[in-house]
């Protein structure tokens, strides 16, 4: 099931659901359609609930998650301030390194202008 669902156009996927839904209408009574529809909805809810919790776990592991509802955010007004996942990220280190390099280049240019 590694390659399921397949990489298909979302419109084709939606169309296939419509076709299957219409195909099932003729074979069942209204009560049976209702029961079957609720069963399919329950399957969808189980999948969505599982994937939501998996996303929470993955985002906690990878870091970089901003919680704008946190007390810390509401007190500072800045989701990036005091956020360990952001202050320790490789991109921040790269940015600081680049900034230092640019500052050194500016100093060297000023020295050249003065001579």
BAGU-960516 format. One line per field, with one value per atom (N, C-alpha, C): residue number from 1; residue in one letter; atom name; x, y negated, z. Coordinates in pm, 1 decimal. Atoms other than C-alpha are relative to their C-alpha. Layout:
pos	c(NUM/...)
code	c(A/...)
site	c(CA/...)
x	c(X/...)
y	c(Y/...)
z	c(Z/...)
This chain:
pos	c(1/1/1/2/2/2/3/3/3/4/4/4/5/5/5/6/6/6/7/7/7/8/8/8/9/9/9/10/10/10/11/11/11/12/12/12/13/13/13/14/14/14/15/15/15/16/16/16/17/17/17/18/18/18/19/19/19/20/20/20/21/21/21/22/22/22/23/23/23/24/24/24/25/25/25/26/26/26/27/27/27/28/28/28/29/29/29/30/30/30/31/31/31/32/32/32/33/33/33/34/34/34/35/35/35/36/36/36/37/37/37/38/38/38/39/39/39/40/40/40/41/41/41/42/42/42/43/43/43/44/44/44/45/45/45/46/46/46/47/47/47/48/48/48/49/49/49/50/50/50/51/51/51/52/52/52/53/53/53/54/54/54/55/55/55/56/56/56/57/57/57/58/58/58/59/59/59/60/60/60/61/61/61/62/62/62/63/63/63/64/64/64/65/65/65/66/66/66/67/67/67/68/68/68/69/69/69/70/70/70/71/71/71/72/72/72/73/73/73/74/74/74/75/75/75/76/76/76/77/77/77/78/78/78/79/79/79/80/80/80/81/81/81/82/82/82/83/83/83/84/84/84/85/85/85/86/86/86/87/87/87/88/88/88/89/89/89/90/90/90/91/91/91/92/92/92/93/93/93/94/94/94/95/95/95/96/96/96/97/97/97/98/98/98/99/99/99/100/100/100/101/101/101/102/102/102/103/103/103/104/104/104/105/105/105/106/106/106/107/107/107/108/108/108/109/109/109/110/110/110/111/111/111/112/112/112/113/113/113/114/114/114/115/115/115)
code	c(X/X/X/X/X/X/X/X/X/X/X/X/X/X/X/X/X/X/X/X/X/X/X/X/X/X/X/X/X/X/X/X/X/X/X/X/X/X/X/X/X/X/X/X/X/X/X/X/X/X/X/X/X/X/X/X/X/X/X/X/X/X/X/X/X/X/X/X/X/X/X/X/X/X/X/X/X/X/X/X/X/X/X/X/X/X/X/X/X/X/X/X/X/X/X/X/X/X/X/X/X/X/X/X/X/X/X/X/X/X/X/X/X/X/X/X/X/X/X/X/X/X/X/X/X/X/X/X/X/X/X/X/X/X/X/X/X/X/X/X/X/X/X/X/X/X/X/X/X/X/X/X/X/X/X/X/X/X/X/X/X/X/X/X/X/X/X/X/X/X/X/X/X/X/X/X/X/X/X/X/X/X/X/X/X/X/X/X/X/X/X/X/X/X/X/X/X/X/X/X/X/X/X/X/X/X/X/X/X/X/X/X/X/X/X/X/X/X/X/X/X/X/X/X/X/X/X/X/X/X/X/X/X/X/X/X/X/X/X/X/X/X/X/X/X/X/X/X/X/X/X/X/X/X/X/X/X/X/X/X/X/X/X/X/X/X/X/X/X/X/X/X/X/X/X/X/X/X/X/X/X/X/X/X/X/X/X/X/X/X/X/X/X/X/X/X/X/X/X/X/X/X/X/X/X/X/X/X/X/X/X/X/X/X/X/X/X/X/X/X/X/X/X/X/X/X/X/X/X/X/X/X/X/X/X/X/X/X/X/X/X/X/X/X/X)
site	c(N/CA/C/N/CA/C/N/CA/C/N/CA/C/N/CA/C/N/CA/C/N/CA/C/N/CA/C/N/CA/C/N/CA/C/N/CA/C/N/CA/C/N/CA/C/N/CA/C/N/CA/C/N/CA/C/N/CA/C/N/CA/C/N/CA/C/N/CA/C/N/CA/C/N/CA/C/N/CA/C/N/CA/C/N/CA/C/N/CA/C/N/CA/C/N/CA/C/N/CA/C/N/CA/C/N/CA/C/N/CA/C/N/CA/C/N/CA/C/N/CA/C/N/CA/C/N/CA/C/N/CA/C/N/CA/C/N/CA/C/N/CA/C/N/CA/C/N/CA/C/N/CA/C/N/CA/C/N/CA/C/N/CA/C/N/CA/C/N/CA/C/N/CA/C/N/CA/C/N/CA/C/N/CA/C/N/CA/C/N/CA/C/N/CA/C/N/CA/C/N/CA/C/N/CA/C/N/CA/C/N/CA/C/N/CA/C/N/CA/C/N/CA/C/N/CA/C/N/CA/C/N/CA/C/N/CA/C/N/CA/C/N/CA/C/N/CA/C/N/CA/C/N/CA/C/N/CA/C/N/CA/C/N/CA/C/N/CA/C/N/CA/C/N/CA/C/N/CA/C/N/CA/C/N/CA/C/N/CA/C/N/CA/C/N/CA/C/N/CA/C/N/CA/C/N/CA/C/N/CA/C/N/CA/C/N/CA/C/N/CA/C/N/CA/C/N/CA/C/N/CA/C/N/CA/C/N/CA/C/N/CA/C/N/CA/C/N/CA/C/N/CA/C/N/CA/C/N/CA/C/N/CA/C/N/CA/C/N/CA/C/N/CA/C/N/CA/C/N/CA/C/N/CA/C/N/CA/C/N/CA/C/N/CA/C/N/CA/C/N/CA/C)
x	c(82.4/0.0/86.6/-89.4/306.8/-36.4/33.9/193.7/-149.6/143.0/-171.1/-25.5/68.7/-344.4/97.5/-89.3/-191.3/4.0/-13.4/-69.8/-84.4/89.4/-369.2/-55.9/61.0/-539.3/-113.2/106.1/-761.5/-140.4/131.9/-1047.1/-44.6/33.0/-1030.3/-38.8/32.4/-1029.6/-141.4/134.0/-1337.2/-105.4/94.2/-1509.1/-23.7/18.6/-1446.3/-88.3/86.3/-1607.3/-145.7/136.6/-1912.3/-58.8/48.6/-1941.1/-33.7/26.8/-1914.2/-123.0/117.7/-2167.4/-129.1/120.7/-2419.5/-25.2/17.2/-2357.3/-62.4/54.5/-2444.6/-144.3/134.8/-2767.9/-107.3/105.6/-2966.8/-15.5/4.2/-2884.5/-45.3/32.7/-2983.0/-122.6/111.1/-3288.3/57.8/-45.9/-3271.3/66.8/-59.3/-3202.5/136.4/-127.2/-2927.7/104.5/-91.5/-2775.3/51.7/-37.6/-2775.7/101.0/-91.6/-2610.3/136.3/-125.7/-2349.3/77.5/-64.4/-2278.5/63.8/-55.8/-2229.6/121.7/-113.5/-1997.2/123.0/-111.0/-1782.8/52.3/-40.3/-1781.3/83.6/-75.3/-1662.4/141.6/-133.2/-1375.2/83.5/-70.9/-1279.9/41.6/-32.2/-1294.6/113.7/-109.3/-1070.0/132.2/-122.0/-816.0/45.1/-35.5/-829.0/50.8/-44.4/-796.1/140.8/-132.7/-497.6/104.4/-99.2/-323.5/24.2/-18.5/-383.7/95.8/-89.9/-216.1/140.8/-131.6/67.0/70.4/-58.6/122.1/49.0/-41.2/136.8/131.8/-121.5/398.4/118.2/-108.4/605.5/45.3/-38.5/595.0/73.8/-72.2/707.3/141.7/-132.9/999.4/86.7/-79.1/1108.9/21.2/-14.0/1061.9/-48.7/40.0/991.4/-149.0/143.2/627.8/-29.4/38.2/478.7/-135.8/126.7/206.6/-44.1/40.9/38.9/-102.5/92.9/-201.9/71.8/-74.4/76.8/7.6/-13.0/116.1/123.1/-124.7/473.0/-22.0/26.2/352.9/-85.4/90.9/72.7/69.6/-72.8/313.9/100.8/-103.1/581.7/-55.1/57.1/362.1/76.6/-82.1/621.2/19.6/-11.5/598.6/143.6/-137.7/969.3/91.2/-83.1/1097.8/0.8/-18.6/1233.0/-54.5/47.3/1130.5/121.9/-122.5/1403.8/15.1/-8.6/1317.3/47.7/-42.7/1375.1/138.4/-129.0/1675.7/114.5/-105.5/1868.1/1.1/9.5/1778.2/124.3/-116.7/2054.0/-11.9/15.9/1905.2/35.4/-37.1/1948.6/152.2/-145.7/2312.7/60.1/-49.2/2367.3/-21.0/28.9/2202.4/100.6/-94.8/2423.7/140.5/-130.9/2733.1/9.8/1.4/2636.0/5.8/-0.4/2570.0/139.9/-137.1/2916.1/91.0/-81.7/3072.8/-24.5/33.2/2890.5/58.6/-56.6/2998.9/151.3/-144.5/3361.5/30.9/-19.4/3331.8/-19.9/23.9/3189.2/121.0/-117.0/3482.3/117.7/-110.2/3729.9/-20.6/29.5/3556.7/26.9/-25.8/3572.3/149.8/-146.9/3946.1/55.6/-45.7/3995.9/-36.3/42.1/3800.4/87.4/-79.4/4009.8/143.3/-138.1/4339.7/9.1)
y	c(119.6/0.0/-125.6/113.9/-223.5/-103.5/91.9/-376.3/-26.5/27.1/-417.8/-119.2/12.3/-642.6/-38.5/30.3/-672.4/-150.2/141.7/-1006.6/-24.9/30.3/-1096.5/-140.2/132.5/-1421.1/-1.9/7.4/-1529.1/-3.2/3.7/-1593.8/140.4/-138.3/-1233.4/77.9/-65.7/-1113.4/-37.0/45.9/-1324.9/59.8/-57.3/-1205.7/147.7/-143.1/-842.2/19.0/-8.7/-902.0/-27.0/30.7/-1056.9/119.7/-114.9/-763.8/116.8/-111.3/-505.2/-30.2/38.2/-698.8/19.6/-17.7/-707.6/146.7/-142.6/-340.3/72.3/-65.9/-245.7/-41.3/49.1/-448.8/99.6/-86.0/-206.9/132.5/-132.4/103.4/1.5/4.9/-16.1/-87.7/84.4/-156.4/-126.1/124.9/-503.9/26.8/-32.1/-355.3/67.2/-67.4/-131.2/-98.9/102.5/-426.2/-85.5/80.2/-628.5/74.5/-79.7/-346.8/14.4/-16.8/-286.1/-132.1/131.2/-659.2/-35.8/26.7/-695.2/87.7/-90.1/-394.5/-55.6/59.6/-558.2/-125.9/121.3/-885.5/36.2/-44.0/-699.7/42.2/-38.5/-550.4/-125.5/124.9/-899.5/-71.7/67.2/-1038.7/70.5/-74.4/-761.3/-34.2/34.4/-832.9/-142.4/139.6/-1208.0/-18.6/10.7/-1171.2/56.4/-60.8/-938.5/-89.2/82.9/-1163.5/-131.4/124.7/-1475.4/21.1/-26.3/-1319.1/33.2/-28.7/-1189.2/-129.9/130.0/-1543.9/-74.1/65.2/-1675.7/60.3/-67.3/-1416.3/-37.6/33.1/-1483.8/-145.0/140.3/-1861.9/-23.3/14.2/-1824.2/54.1/-58.0/-1607.0/-92.6/82.9/-1833.6/-141.3/134.4/-2156.4/-104.8/108.6/-2494.7/-27.7/21.5/-2487.5/-126.2/122.2/-2822.0/20.2/-9.3/-2823.9/-140.8/138.3/-3163.5/-9.0/0.3/-3059.4/14.4/-21.8/-3009.3/-128.2/113.1/-3232.2/-83.1/69.1/-3315.4/-92.2/83.1/-3443.0/-119.7/108.5/-3647.6/-106.6/97.6/-3812.7/-79.6/68.4/-3894.4/-62.3/51.7/-3950.1/41.3/-42.0/-3781.2/151.1/-146.0/-3409.5/48.7/-41.7/-3403.5/-25.4/36.4/-3546.8/113.4/-102.5/-3297.6/136.0/-129.3/-3003.4/84.0/-78.7/-2738.8/58.8/-62.7/-2569.4/-99.3/99.5/-2896.6/-54.3/60.0/-3031.6/97.4/-98.8/-2706.4/60.6/-61.4/-2634.8/-28.3/21.0/-2592.9/-126.7/118.4/-2873.2/-127.4/115.6/-3120.8/-10.4/0.0/-3017.4/-47.6/41.6/-3057.5/-150.4/143.0/-3399.7/-81.9/73.4/-3513.7/4.9/-10.9/-3383.0/-93.7/89.5/-3570.0/-146.0/137.0/-3886.0/-40.7/29.0/-3865.8/-20.8/11.7/-3814.4/-133.8/128.5/-4117.3/-115.3/104.8/-4328.8/-11.3/0.6/-4225.6/-61.6/56.3/-4310.3/-151.2/144.1/-4653.4/-69.5/58.0/-4721.1/-7.5/-2.6/-4620.9/-105.7/102.7/-4845.9/-140.1/130.0/-5138.3/-26.7/15.5/-5076.2/-35.5/28.1/-5072.8/-141.7/136.3/-5397.4/-105.5/96.5/-5571.9/-9.3/3.0/-5481.1/-54.3)
z	c(0.0/0.0/0.0/-1.9/-21.7/-106.3/108.8/-352.8/-9.5/1.7/-252.1/89.3/127.7/-325.7/-110.6/111.7/-669.7/-29.2/38.7/-804.0/-124.6/111.6/-1017.1/17.2/-1.4/-1106.3/102.9/-100.9/-812.9/-60.5/63.9/-1056.2/-41.0/35.8/-1178.1/125.0/-126.6/-817.7/45.2/-38.4/-742.5/-91.4/95.8/-1058.5/28.3/-29.4/-966.3/122.5/-117.8/-624.1/-37.5/45.4/-796.2/-75.2/78.9/-1037.5/91.2/-92.1/-758.2/84.4/-78.6/-548.9/-77.6/82.0/-834.6/-31.2/28.1/-910.6/118.4/-119.4/-552.0/29.3/-29.6/-545.8/-43.2/54.6/-761.7/73.4/-60.1/-559.0/145.3/-141.8/-211.0/26.7/-43.4/-31.9/63.5/-61.3/122.7/134.6/-130.8/468.4/-18.1/26.6/325.6/-51.3/50.2/138.0/115.6/-115.2/460.6/87.2/-83.0/657.0/-67.8/73.3/386.0/-7.3/4.5/350.9/133.1/-132.5/725.9/27.9/-17.6/719.8/-72.8/75.0/447.6/69.2/-71.4/642.6/122.7/-117.3/954.1/-38.5/48.5/754.4/-24.8/27.3/636.2/127.4/-125.2/989.4/73.5/-63.1/1121.3/-68.1/73.9/845.9/30.6/-27.4/906.3/142.4/-139.1/1284.3/15.6/-7.9/1249.7/-65.2/69.8/996.5/73.8/-75.2/1208.8/116.3/-112.3/1511.0/-48.9/56.6/1292.3/-38.4/35.9/1161.5/123.5/-124.5/1519.6/48.4/-45.4/1612.9/-88.6/92.5/1300.1/15.1/-14.0/1349.5/131.3/-126.8/1711.9/-12.8/18.8/1603.4/-84.8/91.5/1316.7/52.5/-54.7/1514.1/-98.9/88.6/1364.2/1.0/-6.9/1466.4/80.4/-69.7/1561.9/65.0/-69.6/1822.8/36.2/-24.8/1798.2/112.5/-112.3/2074.2/133.6/-123.5/2328.4/83.2/-91.3/2633.4/-36.6/36.3/2524.6/-119.8/118.1/2185.7/36.0/-35.1/2336.2/84.3/-81.5/2580.7/-83.1/78.1/2322.2/-126.8/123.1/2018.1/-123.9/113.4/1798.0/5.8/-6.1/1713.1/-16.7/24.1/1619.1/119.6/-113.5/1945.2/102.1/-102.9/2199.6/-41.5/48.2/1983.1/-32.5/14.7/2017.2/-139.1/132.1/1689.5/-104.8/97.9/1502.6/30.6/-31.6/1692.5/-23.2/17.5/1651.7/-139.6/132.1/1291.1/-83.1/85.2/1030.6/-84.8/83.7/820.5/76.9/-80.8/1108.1/12.3/-8.3/1147.5/-132.0/131.3/774.0/-19.2/12.5/784.5/79.8/-84.3/1072.2/-58.5/64.3/893.7/-120.6/115.7/578.2/43.0/-50.7/776.9/45.4/-43.4/935.9/-120.7/121.0/593.2/-69.2/62.9/450.5/81.6/-84.8/749.1/-20.2/24.3/694.4/-135.7/134.0/325.4/1.8/-10.5/412.4/62.6/-65.3/645.8/-96.4/96.5/376.3/-108.8/101.0/120.6/55.1/-62.6/363.2/9.2/-6.8/411.1/-137.1/135.0/34.6/-43.8/36.8/-8.1/66.3/-73.3/254.2/-53.1/50.5/83.7/-139.8)
